[in-house]
């Protein structure tokens, strides 16, 4: 069977920078984008649904898929907390004639860019400041103090990778950031 291959757009950022909000906006813009649903080893949170927000595999099934080479990329984001992109998910989107759009962590984004090179646009969404990022995380009221500290420590490391992306989008004003993201994607898709 012939491998189907198309383009992909990758959005990465520290938690709380606004990448998911921007990606959700882009998906409503009739740009031919389709969201790549990531797989994870954790349990669903709140109203999350399997096959809509993530493919919730559990640790054992996730490890089994790693062994079978069923992931384009995967990462242990936190101890025993894995996230990854299933090859079958990308194939599904490309077969439908759409461009894959990712909302992934920074290392996952870099791994995808390395794999797909010129067929991928990698965008790093950067908060206006480290302090603003912490304010946004606290404003969610969904994280414990320990989780916030863990996310902020990780964010410091992730911010050091911004220059490795094709483009850095500073999310200071959400409306402006969304408009800039549309322009970046349109430029990439006409190449």
Backbone as CSV, one residue per row, in Angstrom:
resi,resn,N_x,N_y,N_z,CA_x,CA_y,CA_z,C_x,C_y,C_z
1,UNK,0.838,-1.186,0.000,0.000,0.000,0.000,0.880,1.245,0.000
2,UNK,0.571,2.200,-0.871,1.342,3.425,-1.003,1.106,4.328,0.216
3,UNK,2.204,4.867,0.714,2.090,5.769,1.866,1.532,7.109,1.413
4,UNK,0.547,7.606,2.113,-0.031,8.909,1.833,0.749,9.938,2.635
5,UNK,1.142,11.044,1.990,1.884,12.073,2.699,1.382,13.439,2.271
6,UNK,1.242,14.319,3.232,0.802,15.681,2.959,1.553,16.650,3.835
7,UNK,0.998,17.827,3.998,1.629,18.856,4.826,1.062,18.817,6.238
8,UNK,1.832,19.418,7.144,1.351,19.539,8.516,1.803,20.859,9.124
9,UNK,1.001,21.335,10.052,1.264,22.571,10.781,1.357,22.193,12.252
10,UNK,2.422,22.642,12.902,2.712,22.252,14.280,2.684,23.497,15.176
11,UNK,1.863,23.462,16.195,1.853,24.526,17.198,2.327,23.934,18.518
12,UNK,3.371,24.545,19.071,3.928,24.118,20.351,4.105,25.333,21.249
13,UNK,4.079,25.080,22.549,4.224,26.168,23.516,4.266,25.587,24.915
14,UNK,4.767,26.364,25.857,4.611,25.957,27.251,3.122,25.965,27.606
15,UNK,2.723,25.160,28.557,1.340,25.113,29.024,0.916,26.502,29.485
16,UNK,-0.219,26.980,28.957,-0.739,28.282,29.360,-0.415,29.415,28.406
17,UNK,0.363,29.146,27.343,0.750,30.208,26.406,-0.366,30.568,25.431
18,UNK,-1.343,29.672,25.267,-2.479,29.971,24.402,-2.527,29.196,23.099
19,UNK,-1.676,28.190,22.943,-1.639,27.464,21.667,-2.943,26.755,21.358
20,UNK,-3.587,26.163,22.339,-4.837,25.434,22.090,-5.936,26.392,21.644
21,UNK,-6.014,27.550,22.240,-7.001,28.554,21.843,-6.759,28.991,20.403
22,UNK,-5.509,29.212,20.043,-5.168,29.617,18.670,-5.491,28.497,17.688
23,UNK,-5.117,27.277,18.016,-5.401,26.137,17.135,-6.914,25.971,16.947
24,UNK,-7.681,26.093,18.011,-9.146,25.978,17.896,-9.716,27.064,16.985
25,UNK,-9.157,28.265,17.055,-9.577,29.356,16.169,-9.244,29.008,14.708
26,UNK,-8.055,28.506,14.480,-7.625,28.158,13.122,-8.510,27.083,12.498
27,UNK,-8.940,26.128,13.310,-9.774,25.033,12.809,-11.140,25.532,12.302
28,UNK,-11.562,26.706,12.729,-12.848,27.274,12.309,-12.714,28.154,11.062
29,UNK,-11.498,28.272,10.515,-11.242,29.244,9.449,-11.313,28.704,8.024
30,UNK,-11.735,27.491,7.815,-11.859,26.931,6.467,-10.532,26.987,5.696
31,UNK,-9.463,26.550,6.349,-8.131,26.528,5.740,-7.737,25.122,5.294
32,UNK,-8.646,24.168,5.417,-8.330,22.787,5.047,-7.525,22.062,6.113
33,UNK,-7.609,22.549,7.355,-6.873,21.952,8.464,-7.751,20.945,9.197
34,UNK,-7.129,19.875,9.655,-7.831,18.917,10.503,-6.937,18.577,11.683
35,UNK,-7.519,18.623,12.863,-6.777,18.412,14.104,-6.311,16.967,14.252
36,UNK,-5.041,16.815,14.569,-4.491,15.500,14.879,-4.728,15.224,16.356
37,UNK,-5.541,14.225,16.622,-5.835,13.866,18.005,-4.671,13.044,18.541
38,UNK,-4.057,13.527,19.595,-2.922,12.843,20.207,-3.398,11.665,21.046
39,UNK,-2.508,10.723,21.223,-2.750,9.616,22.147,-2.035,9.943,23.456
40,UNK,-2.558,9.447,24.556,-1.891,9.654,25.840,-2.128,8.453,26.746
41,UNK,-1.288,8.366,27.765,-1.383,7.251,28.708,-2.201,7.595,29.950
42,UNK,-2.553,8.860,30.102,-3.287,9.288,31.306,-4.785,9.048,31.165
43,UNK,-5.490,9.214,32.276,-6.946,9.104,32.286,-7.566,10.428,31.828
44,UNK,-8.798,10.389,31.322,-9.486,11.629,30.927,-9.695,12.552,32.128
45,UNK,-9.665,13.867,31.850,-9.958,14.873,32.873,-11.297,15.518,32.546
46,UNK,-12.076,15.799,33.555,-13.330,16.536,33.374,-14.214,15.928,32.306
47,UNK,-14.536,16.728,31.287,-15.428,16.299,30.210,-14.691,15.745,28.998
48,UNK,-13.411,15.476,29.100,-12.653,14.962,27.959,-13.224,13.630,27.488
49,UNK,-13.216,13.461,26.156,-13.769,12.253,25.563,-12.720,11.543,24.719
50,UNK,-12.716,10.218,24.810,-11.815,9.405,24.003,-12.169,9.563,22.529
51,UNK,-11.143,9.795,21.714,-11.353,9.952,20.276,-11.741,11.354,19.863
52,UNK,-11.957,12.223,20.838,-12.276,13.625,20.536,-11.169,14.531,21.059
53,UNK,-10.862,14.431,22.353,-9.798,15.237,22.938,-8.451,14.531,22.820
54,UNK,-8.442,13.262,23.133,-7.259,12.393,23.043,-7.741,10.979,22.776
55,UNK,-6.796,10.125,22.392,-7.025,8.685,22.447,-6.423,8.252,23.780
56,UNK,-7.258,7.915,24.739,-6.808,7.539,26.079,-6.476,6.048,26.067
57,UNK,-5.188,5.734,26.009,-4.748,4.357,25.824,-4.409,3.643,27.127
58,UNK,-4.054,4.379,28.148,-3.514,3.754,29.349,-2.043,3.429,29.117
59,UNK,-1.315,3.231,30.182,0.130,3.027,30.104,0.511,1.749,29.358
60,UNK,-0.173,0.663,29.637,0.165,-0.627,29.013,-0.044,-0.591,27.493
61,UNK,-1.204,-0.089,27.048,-1.487,-0.039,25.614,-0.558,0.948,24.913
62,UNK,-0.246,2.075,25.569,0.657,3.054,24.985,2.020,2.403,24.734
63,UNK,2.542,1.717,25.759,3.840,1.037,25.616,3.813,-0.031,24.538
64,UNK,2.694,-0.725,24.402,2.544,-1.737,23.364,2.636,-1.099,21.971
65,UNK,2.020,0.063,21.801,2.066,0.756,20.510,3.465,1.302,20.222
66,UNK,4.206,1.683,21.262,5.605,2.094,21.072,6.394,0.908,20.513
67,UNK,6.231,-0.240,21.139,6.949,-1.452,20.707,6.611,-1.836,19.273
68,UNK,5.378,-1.589,18.850,4.935,-1.938,17.494,5.236,-0.827,16.480
69,UNK,5.931,0.241,16.904,6.296,1.365,16.033,5.063,2.005,15.385
70,UNK,4.023,2.225,16.176,2.779,2.799,15.665,2.699,4.320,15.841
71,UNK,3.761,4.930,16.379,3.774,6.375,16.596,4.706,7.073,15.617
72,UNK,4.303,8.256,15.168,5.191,9.138,14.404,6.207,9.714,15.383
73,UNK,5.709,10.103,16.552,6.550,10.617,17.638,5.812,10.361,18.934
74,UNK,6.581,10.252,20.005,6.001,10.132,21.343,7.002,10.690,22.336
75,UNK,6.476,11.040,23.502,7.305,11.681,24.521,6.754,11.347,25.902
76,UNK,7.650,11.077,26.837,7.243,10.945,28.235,7.319,12.347,28.820
77,UNK,6.175,13.036,28.855,6.117,14.441,29.247,6.357,14.608,30.748
78,UNK,5.713,13.766,31.521,5.954,13.679,32.954,6.095,12.189,33.262
79,UNK,6.607,11.836,34.416,6.839,10.429,34.754,5.593,9.582,34.515
80,UNK,5.756,8.532,33.689,4.671,7.607,33.311,3.461,8.314,32.689
81,UNK,3.692,9.480,32.111,2.639,10.253,31.460,3.098,10.535,30.033
82,UNK,2.685,9.641,29.104,3.139,9.676,27.724,2.112,10.330,26.810
83,UNK,2.616,11.051,25.805,1.789,11.622,24.747,2.462,11.303,23.427
84,UNK,1.662,11.106,22.376,2.257,10.833,21.081,1.258,10.960,19.953
85,UNK,1.796,10.888,18.730,1.003,10.987,17.513,0.991,9.640,16.815
86,UNK,-0.180,9.081,16.660,-0.311,7.793,15.968,-0.160,7.986,14.454
87,UNK,0.598,7.100,13.817,0.748,7.143,12.356,-0.617,7.054,11.688
88,UNK,-1.484,6.215,12.220,-2.816,6.015,11.640,-3.642,7.302,11.646
89,UNK,-3.423,8.172,12.625,-4.159,9.442,12.716,-3.751,10.371,11.573
90,UNK,-2.468,10.454,11.296,-1.997,11.311,10.203,-2.469,10.774,8.852
91,UNK,-2.375,9.480,8.684,-2.828,8.845,7.433,-4.304,9.152,7.185
92,UNK,-5.105,9.056,8.233,-6.542,9.312,8.119,-6.802,10.727,7.597
93,UNK,-6.107,11.699,8.151,-6.301,13.110,7.782,-5.823,13.368,6.352
94,UNK,-4.638,12.859,6.004,-4.118,13.070,4.653,-4.978,12.392,3.594
95,UNK,-5.478,11.209,3.908,-6.352,10.507,2.951,-7.621,11.306,2.679
96,UNK,-8.060,12.082,3.658,-9.245,12.931,3.488,-8.906,14.224,2.732
97,UNK,-7.621,14.410,2.381,-7.190,15.582,1.623,-6.954,16.824,2.457
98,UNK,-6.787,16.651,3.752,-6.592,17.792,4.646,-5.145,17.927,5.110
99,UNK,-4.850,19.082,5.669,-3.553,19.369,6.268,-3.665,19.056,7.757
100,UNK,-2.702,18.311,8.276,-2.704,17.958,9.699,-2.261,19.167,10.518
101,UNK,-3.005,19.490,11.563,-2.571,20.532,12.503,-2.391,19.889,13.874
102,UNK,-1.255,20.187,14.477,-0.892,19.623,15.770,-0.901,20.686,16.849
103,UNK,-1.295,20.285,18.027,-1.191,21.065,19.255,-0.397,20.150,20.186
104,UNK,0.929,20.323,20.192,1.796,19.382,20.919,2.810,20.117,21.781
105,UNK,3.397,19.360,22.714,4.438,19.942,23.565,5.661,20.285,22.706
106,UNK,6.571,21.034,23.263,7.709,21.584,22.537,8.608,20.494,21.943
107,UNK,8.951,19.494,22.722,9.823,18.426,22.215,9.109,17.637,21.112
108,UNK,7.833,17.363,21.307,7.050,16.689,20.267,7.020,17.505,18.984
109,UNK,6.875,18.818,19.114,6.866,19.702,17.950,8.178,19.661,17.189
110,UNK,9.275,19.690,17.925,10.593,19.625,17.278,10.818,18.270,16.611
111,UNK,10.355,17.208,17.247,10.482,15.870,16.652,9.677,15.770,15.355
112,UNK,8.476,16.338,15.344,7.658,16.327,14.132,8.310,17.150,13.023
113,UNK,8.840,18.314,13.367,9.502,19.170,12.371,10.704,18.433,11.771
114,UNK,11.472,17.771,12.606,12.637,17.022,12.134,12.210,15.914,11.169
115,UNK,11.110,15.273,11.463,10.628,14.171,10.625,10.057,14.665,9.293
116,UNK,9.267,15.743,9.319,8.561,16.184,8.106,9.225,17.351,7.382
117,UNK,10.233,17.960,7.981,11.056,19.018,7.391,10.265,20.059,6.608
118,UNK,10.481,20.160,5.293,9.832,21.217,4.502,8.324,21.015,4.342
119,UNK,7.831,19.832,4.668,6.387,19.585,4.616,5.689,20.015,5.909
120,UNK,6.445,20.606,6.830,5.890,21.033,8.119,6.224,22.492,8.408
121,UNK,5.261,23.198,8.976,5.463,24.533,9.508,5.384,24.405,11.019
122,UNK,6.471,24.739,11.700,6.521,24.628,13.162,6.460,26.027,13.782
123,UNK,5.412,26.268,14.563,5.185,27.573,15.182,5.283,27.431,16.697
124,UNK,6.102,28.280,17.297,6.241,28.320,18.751,5.404,29.476,19.265
125,UNK,4.424,29.181,20.104,3.594,30.226,20.712,4.250,30.607,22.037
126,UNK,4.634,31.870,22.109,5.381,32.355,23.268,4.514,33.318,24.079
127,UNK,4.491,33.147,25.390,3.759,34.120,26.211,4.524,35.447,26.214
128,UNK,3.842,36.560,26.503,4.537,37.848,26.521,5.630,37.922,27.588
129,UNK,5.470,37.154,28.667,6.483,37.111,29.723,6.282,35.850,30.569
130,UNK,7.298,35.518,31.308,7.236,34.370,32.215,6.184,34.614,33.304
131,UNK,6.134,35.859,33.813,5.164,36.217,34.850,3.726,36.104,34.331
132,UNK,3.512,36.535,33.083,2.173,36.445,32.491,1.756,34.987,32.333
133,UNK,2.713,34.136,31.987,2.424,32.704,31.851,1.940,32.131,33.184
134,UNK,2.642,32.473,34.254,2.237,31.994,35.584,0.848,32.517,35.947
135,UNK,0.587,33.769,35.628,-0.725,34.379,35.904,-1.828,33.613,35.162
136,UNK,-1.569,33.257,33.906,-2.558,32.511,33.109,-2.808,31.121,33.703
137,UNK,-1.741,30.450,34.104,-1.905,29.116,34.695,-2.711,29.181,35.987
138,UNK,-2.412,30.175,36.799,-3.152,30.336,38.057,-4.609,30.715,37.790
139,UNK,-4.844,31.484,36.742,-6.186,31.927,36.383,-7.097,30.790,35.941
140,UNK,-6.509,29.697,35.479,-7.305,28.536,35.064,-8.021,27.894,36.247
141,UNK,-7.391,27.972,37.424,-7.906,27.344,38.657,-8.160,25.851,38.484
142,UNK,-7.317,25.195,37.682,-7.481,23.753,37.463,-6.278,22.961,37.971
143,UNK,-5.257,23.656,38.438,-4.008,23.001,38.808,-3.704,23.195,40.295
144,UNK,-3.074,22.199,40.893,-2.599,22.338,42.265,-1.347,23.222,42.249
145,UNK,-0.956,23.693,43.411,0.249,24.525,43.514,1.481,23.753,43.017
146,UNK,1.564,22.475,43.365,2.692,21.652,42.901,2.706,21.533,41.379
147,UNK,1.538,21.358,40.768,1.437,21.256,39.300,1.857,22.567,38.641
148,UNK,1.447,23.683,39.222,1.836,24.987,38.668,3.350,25.143,38.711
149,UNK,3.945,24.796,39.841,5.409,24.891,39.960,6.095,23.974,38.955
150,UNK,5.553,22.775,38.783,6.104,21.814,37.821,5.998,22.376,36.397
151,UNK,4.845,22.934,36.046,4.633,23.492,34.707,5.525,24.715,34.469
152,UNK,5.719,25.534,35.481,6.561,26.723,35.325,8.030,26.337,35.149
153,UNK,8.477,25.321,35.869,9.861,24.845,35.701,10.060,24.289,34.291
154,UNK,9.078,23.539,33.828,9.134,22.979,32.466,9.093,24.102,31.432
155,UNK,8.280,25.130,31.687,8.154,26.255,30.749,9.490,26.962,30.557
156,UNK,10.242,27.117,31.622,11.550,27.786,31.528,12.449,27.039,30.541
157,UNK,12.440,25.713,30.638,13.229,24.887,29.714,12.667,24.988,28.292
158,UNK,11.341,24.897,28.158,10.721,24.920,26.830,10.963,26.240,26.104
159,UNK,10.945,27.350,26.825,11.180,28.654,26.210,12.565,28.735,25.557
160,UNK,13.514,27.951,26.043,14.861,27.961,25.474,14.915,27.331,24.079
161,UNK,13.857,26.613,23.673,13.814,25.959,22.361,13.123,26.800,21.287
162,UNK,12.595,27.952,21.646,11.785,28.751,20.713,12.498,29.010,19.388
163,UNK,13.785,29.314,19.425,14.529,29.666,18.198,14.678,28.499,17.227
164,UNK,14.389,27.290,17.663,14.500,26.119,16.791,13.257,25.935,15.903
165,UNK,12.226,26.747,16.120,10.991,26.665,15.347,11.064,27.588,14.131
166,UNK,10.220,27.324,13.142,10.191,28.147,11.926,9.737,29.568,12.231
167,UNK,8.842,29.698,13.194,8.285,30.999,13.516,7.948,31.065,15.002
168,UNK,8.123,32.252,15.580,7.737,32.495,16.971,6.573,33.475,16.953
169,UNK,5.487,33.086,17.583,4.287,33.896,17.649,4.092,34.315,19.104
170,UNK,4.343,35.594,19.405,4.173,36.076,20.776,2.684,36.345,20.999
171,UNK,2.102,35.619,21.945,0.674,35.732,22.216,0.423,36.738,23.334
172,UNK,0.492,38.017,22.944,0.207,39.102,23.874,-1.254,39.525,23.722
173,UNK,-1.705,39.628,22.468,-3.081,39.969,22.137,-3.643,38.817,21.316
174,UNK,-4.647,38.124,21.839,-5.153,36.909,21.215,-5.689,37.145,19.800
175,UNK,-6.438,38.221,19.582,-6.993,38.508,18.254,-5.871,38.687,17.238
176,UNK,-4.876,39.445,17.613,-3.725,39.682,16.726,-2.938,38.390,16.496
177,UNK,-2.761,37.591,17.542,-2.039,36.318,17.417,-2.758,35.372,16.468
178,UNK,-4.072,35.306,16.554,-4.858,34.447,15.661,-4.728,34.908,14.207
179,UNK,-4.795,36.226,13.985,-4.649,36.767,12.626,-3.257,36.462,12.077
180,UNK,-2.231,36.625,12.900,-0.862,36.320,12.471,-0.695,34.834,12.162
181,UNK,-1.340,33.983,12.950,-1.262,32.540,12.712,-1.895,32.181,11.369
182,UNK,-3.025,32.802,11.039,-3.679,32.565,9.743,-2.737,32.950,8.608
183,UNK,-2.092,34.113,8.728,-1.155,34.562,7.692,0.002,33.581,7.524
184,UNK,0.557,33.101,8.631,1.659,32.135,8.564,1.239,30.869,7.818
185,UNK,0.051,30.375,8.136,-0.426,29.140,7.512,-0.710,29.343,6.027
186,UNK,-1.357,30.444,5.681,-1.631,30.713,4.267,-0.334,30.793,3.459
187,UNK,0.671,31.474,4.002,1.975,31.563,3.319,2.601,30.182,3.136
188,UNK,2.511,29.353,4.161,3.081,28.002,4.107,2.347,27.123,3.085
189,UNK,1.041,27.200,3.050,0.256,26.324,2.181,0.372,26.658,0.697
190,UNK,0.750,27.909,0.356,0.886,28.235,-1.061,2.284,27.935,-1.596
191,UNK,3.177,27.501,-0.731,4.542,27.155,-1.173,4.525,25.942,-2.069
